[in-house]
Amino acid sequence: MTRTDFPVGVIRTGILAVFLMFGGGAAVAQADEIYTGTFDDVAIDGTDTVAYHTQGVPVEGSDEFTHEWRGATWYFASAENRDLFAADPEAYAPQYGGFCAYAVSQGYTASTVPEAWDIVDGKLYLNYSLGVQDRWRGDRDNYITAADENWPGIREGL
């Protein structure tokens, strides 16, 4: 029997069993981790999250200045920014675990790009693209309210 002869349900059940057996259940329960994309554990594609707040622009971080938090490696442009983040990561980290703020307002998650961002009331919000960011900005306060309401359920489902 070849691998393709197995019924899909049997394969999925086997994968789930192995996943749970080796601690996968714990990973699922850690929904407070930060979205880093599919292929690495770097937050915001290596962009310095503190720079959004202090310089008002996305700044590329360096692997010389990193900090581990919530399952992600955060890159910073300076030791000072790294230390600011380490002292109070919640103040600098993007909302909704780094997922697109507009998508969360609509009840789902989507990836983000470092260039599509806003700071509102001291909080960093990222978006999927500059086009989505324009839409989000058009009714930003209502989208934030909806995303704040949706996020607990979304986070629980991650």
Contacts in CASP RR format, 6 or more apart in sequence:
PFRMAT RR
TARGET T0000
AUTHOR 0000-0000-0000
METHOD contacts of the structure
MODEL  1
MTRTDFPVGVIRTGILAVFLMFGGGAAVAQADEIYTGTFDDVAIDGTDTV
AYHTQGVPVEGSDEFTHEWRGATWYFASAENRDLFAADPEAYAPQYGGFC
AYAVSQGYTASTVPEAWDIVDGKLYLNYSLGVQDRWRGDRDNYITAADEN
WPGIREGL
19 25 0 8 1.000
28 158 0 8 1.000
30 71 0 8 1.000
31 155 0 8 1.000
31 156 0 8 1.000
31 157 0 8 1.000
31 158 0 8 1.000
32 70 0 8 1.000
32 97 0 8 1.000
32 155 0 8 1.000
33 70 0 8 1.000
33 71 0 8 1.000
33 72 0 8 1.000
33 97 0 8 1.000
34 43 0 8 1.000
34 69 0 8 1.000
34 70 0 8 1.000
34 71 0 8 1.000
34 72 0 8 1.000
34 93 0 8 1.000
34 94 0 8 1.000
34 97 0 8 1.000
34 98 0 8 1.000
35 97 0 8 1.000
35 98 0 8 1.000
35 99 0 8 1.000
35 109 0 8 1.000
35 111 0 8 1.000
35 112 0 8 1.000
36 42 0 8 1.000
36 43 0 8 1.000
36 71 0 8 1.000
36 72 0 8 1.000
36 73 0 8 1.000
37 111 0 8 1.000
41 71 0 8 1.000
41 72 0 8 1.000
41 73 0 8 1.000
42 72 0 8 1.000
42 73 0 8 1.000
42 74 0 8 1.000
42 75 0 8 1.000
43 49 0 8 1.000
43 72 0 8 1.000
43 73 0 8 1.000
43 74 0 8 1.000
43 75 0 8 1.000
43 93 0 8 1.000
43 98 0 8 1.000
44 74 0 8 1.000
44 94 0 8 1.000
44 98 0 8 1.000
44 112 0 8 1.000
44 114 0 8 1.000
44 126 0 8 1.000
45 113 0 8 1.000
45 114 0 8 1.000
46 60 0 8 1.000
46 61 0 8 1.000
46 74 0 8 1.000
46 75 0 8 1.000
46 114 0 8 1.000
47 58 0 8 1.000
47 59 0 8 1.000
47 60 0 8 1.000
47 61 0 8 1.000
47 75 0 8 1.000
47 114 0 8 1.000
48 58 0 8 1.000
48 59 0 8 1.000
48 60 0 8 1.000
48 61 0 8 1.000
48 75 0 8 1.000
48 76 0 8 1.000
48 77 0 8 1.000
48 78 0 8 1.000
48 81 0 8 1.000
49 74 0 8 1.000
49 76 0 8 1.000
49 85 0 8 1.000
49 92 0 8 1.000
49 93 0 8 1.000
49 94 0 8 1.000
49 124 0 8 1.000
50 76 0 8 1.000
50 81 0 8 1.000
50 82 0 8 1.000
50 84 0 8 1.000
50 85 0 8 1.000
50 92 0 8 1.000
51 57 0 8 1.000
51 58 0 8 1.000
51 59 0 8 1.000
51 61 0 8 1.000
51 76 0 8 1.000
51 77 0 8 1.000
51 81 0 8 1.000
52 58 0 8 1.000
52 92 0 8 1.000
52 117 0 8 1.000
52 119 0 8 1.000
52 124 0 8 1.000
53 91 0 8 1.000
53 92 0 8 1.000
53 119 0 8 1.000
53 122 0 8 1.000
53 124 0 8 1.000
54 81 0 8 1.000
54 84 0 8 1.000
56 119 0 8 1.000
58 114 0 8 1.000
58 115 0 8 1.000
58 117 0 8 1.000
59 77 0 8 1.000
60 75 0 8 1.000
60 77 0 8 1.000
61 75 0 8 1.000
61 76 0 8 1.000
61 77 0 8 1.000
62 75 0 8 1.000
62 76 0 8 1.000
62 77 0 8 1.000
63 75 0 8 1.000
65 75 0 8 1.000
65 76 0 8 1.000
65 77 0 8 1.000
65 78 0 8 1.000
65 79 0 8 1.000
65 81 0 8 1.000
65 82 0 8 1.000
66 73 0 8 1.000
66 74 0 8 1.000
66 75 0 8 1.000
66 76 0 8 1.000
66 82 0 8 1.000
67 73 0 8 1.000
67 74 0 8 1.000
67 76 0 8 1.000
67 82 0 8 1.000
67 85 0 8 1.000
67 86 0 8 1.000
67 89 0 8 1.000
68 74 0 8 1.000
69 85 0 8 1.000
69 86 0 8 1.000
69 89 0 8 1.000
69 93 0 8 1.000
70 89 0 8 1.000
70 93 0 8 1.000
70 97 0 8 1.000
74 82 0 8 1.000
74 85 0 8 1.000
74 89 0 8 1.000
76 82 0 8 1.000
76 85 0 8 1.000
84 92 0 8 1.000
85 92 0 8 1.000
85 93 0 8 1.000
92 124 0 8 1.000
93 124 0 8 1.000
94 112 0 8 1.000
94 117 0 8 1.000
94 124 0 8 1.000
94 125 0 8 1.000
94 126 0 8 1.000
95 101 0 8 1.000
95 123 0 8 1.000
95 124 0 8 1.000
95 125 0 8 1.000
95 126 0 8 1.000
95 147 0 8 1.000
95 151 0 8 1.000
96 104 0 8 1.000
96 109 0 8 1.000
96 125 0 8 1.000
96 147 0 8 1.000
96 151 0 8 1.000
96 154 0 8 1.000
97 155 0 8 1.000
98 112 0 8 1.000
98 126 0 8 1.000
99 109 0 8 1.000
99 110 0 8 1.000
99 111 0 8 1.000
99 112 0 8 1.000
99 126 0 8 1.000
99 154 0 8 1.000
100 109 0 8 1.000
100 110 0 8 1.000
100 111 0 8 1.000
100 112 0 8 1.000
100 126 0 8 1.000
100 127 0 8 1.000
100 128 0 8 1.000
100 132 0 8 1.000
101 125 0 8 1.000
101 126 0 8 1.000
101 127 0 8 1.000
101 136 0 8 1.000
101 143 0 8 1.000
101 144 0 8 1.000
101 147 0 8 1.000
102 110 0 8 1.000
102 127 0 8 1.000
102 128 0 8 1.000
102 132 0 8 1.000
102 133 0 8 1.000
102 135 0 8 1.000
102 136 0 8 1.000
102 143 0 8 1.000
102 147 0 8 1.000
103 109 0 8 1.000
103 110 0 8 1.000
103 128 0 8 1.000
103 132 0 8 1.000
104 147 0 8 1.000
104 150 0 8 1.000
104 151 0 8 1.000
104 154 0 8 1.000
105 136 0 8 1.000
105 142 0 8 1.000
105 143 0 8 1.000
105 144 0 8 1.000
105 146 0 8 1.000
105 147 0 8 1.000
105 150 0 8 1.000
106 146 0 8 1.000
106 150 0 8 1.000
107 146 0 8 1.000
107 150 0 8 1.000
107 154 0 8 1.000
108 154 0 8 1.000
109 154 0 8 1.000
109 158 0 8 1.000
110 128 0 8 1.000
110 132 0 8 1.000
111 128 0 8 1.000
112 126 0 8 1.000
112 127 0 8 1.000
112 128 0 8 1.000
113 126 0 8 1.000
113 127 0 8 1.000
113 128 0 8 1.000
113 129 0 8 1.000
113 130 0 8 1.000
114 126 0 8 1.000
115 130 0 8 1.000
116 126 0 8 1.000
116 127 0 8 1.000
116 128 0 8 1.000
116 129 0 8 1.000
116 130 0 8 1.000
116 131 0 8 1.000
116 132 0 8 1.000
116 133 0 8 1.000
117 124 0 8 1.000
117 125 0 8 1.000
117 126 0 8 1.000
117 127 0 8 1.000
117 133 0 8 1.000
118 124 0 8 1.000
118 125 0 8 1.000
118 127 0 8 1.000
118 133 0 8 1.000
118 136 0 8 1.000
118 137 0 8 1.000
118 140 0 8 1.000
119 125 0 8 1.000
120 140 0 8 1.000
120 144 0 8 1.000
125 136 0 8 1.000
125 144 0 8 1.000
127 133 0 8 1.000
127 136 0 8 1.000
136 143 0 8 1.000
END
